[in-house]
C-alpha cells in the first residue's frame, strides 16, 4: 500500500470522524435553561452545563471506526455497484 493510499484512507476517516462528532455532541447534554440554572454575565442559556467532551471524543472515535469499517467493506467487496 502506498503512502498516498494511506493518506487518503486517513483523510476519509477524519471526515467521517468530524461528521460523527457533530452528530454526537448534542447527545446527553443538559442546558442551563433545562437545569433551571440562571445564567449571568451574558452567558447563553442554551449552553450545556457539563458537555463531557472527553467522553464524547472517545465515543466519536469508536463510532467513526465502525462507520468507516462498514464503508470500507462496502467499497472493498463491491457491495454497491455504481454506474460508470
C-alpha positions in Angstrom: 0.0 0.0 0.0 1.4 3.3 -1.0 1.8 6.4 1.2 -0.8 8.3 -0.8 -3.3 5.5 -0.2 -2.7 5.6 3.5 -3.1 9.4 3.4 -6.4 9.1 1.5 -7.7 6.5 4.0 -6.7 8.7 6.9 -8.3 11.8 5.3 -11.6 10.0 4.7 -11.5 8.8 8.3 -11.1 12.3 9.5 -14.0 13.5 7.5 -16.1 10.7 9.0 -14.8 11.5 12.5 -15.8 15.2 12.3 -19.3 14.3 10.9 -19.9 11.8 13.7 -18.6 14.3 16.3 -21.2 16.8 15.3 -23.9 14.1 15.5 -22.8 13.0 19.0 -22.2 16.5 20.5 -25.8 17.2 21.5 -26.4 13.7 22.9 -26.8 13.6 26.7 -26.3 17.3 27.4 -28.4 19.4 29.7 -28.6 23.1 29.1 -28.7 25.8 31.8 -32.3 26.5 30.8 -33.3 22.9 31.1 -31.5 22.6 34.5 -33.2 25.7 35.8 -29.9 27.5 36.4 -29.9 31.2 35.9 -27.1 32.4 33.5 -25.3 35.6 34.4 -22.8 37.8 32.7 -24.1 37.4 29.2 -23.9 33.6 29.1 -26.2 31.6 26.7 -29.0 29.7 28.4 -28.7 27.1 25.7 -25.1 26.2 26.6 -24.5 22.8 28.1 -24.0 22.6 31.9 -21.4 19.8 31.6 -20.6 18.9 28.0 -18.4 15.8 28.8 -16.2 16.5 25.8 -13.5 13.8 26.6 -16.1 11.1 26.8 -17.7 12.4 23.5 -14.3 12.3 21.8 -13.8 8.6 22.7 -17.4 7.8 21.7 -16.8 9.6 18.4 -13.6 7.7 17.8 -15.2 4.2 18.1 -18.4 5.1 16.3 -16.3 6.5 13.5 -14.2 3.3 13.3 -17.4 1.3 12.9 -18.9 3.6 10.3 -15.5 3.7 8.4 -15.2 -0.1 8.6 -18.7 -0.5 7.1 -17.9 2.0 4.3 -14.6 0.3 3.6 -16.2 -3.1 3.4 -18.8 -1.8 1.0 -16.1 -0.4 -1.2 -13.7 -3.3 -0.9 -16.3 -6.1 -1.6 -18.1 -4.0 -4.3 -21.4 -4.4 -2.5 -22.8 -1.3 -4.2 -22.5 -1.1 -8.0 -22.1 2.5 -9.2 -22.8 3.4 -12.8 -19.8 4.4 -14.9 
